[in-house]
Amino acid sequence: MEGVGIAVQALENANQKLDLLLKTLRPAQGSCAVGAEQMAAALAEVLRVGEWLRAGLAKQTDGRVPEELERYRQHLEQLRQLLPDVHAQLLTARSQLEGERAHLESATAWSRSASSR
């Protein structure tokens, strides 16, 4: 029975982290405000639960395991739906940063050439 308690706790932790991530990624916010650490923590939880599932511990139907597994599945489905938008936002931000870097490099080159005259 102890394994069931650990399984439920692991799923609850994963669901809490995924829930926080999903709230941050919601399209209504307009832009992605999630940090690399938050994404890494969510990925770590997904990998941990994946290992747990591969080990066959999900076959336990005691307690709240089925309920937490269903919440976990729903979180993963929501995440799968949001990731293309997040990817597009990240590509846009990358493009803007590259444009700003090019502008700064050209301004720096102009400043150096102007001061050396």
Order of alpha helices (4+ residues) and beta strands (2+ residues): alpha-alpha-alpha
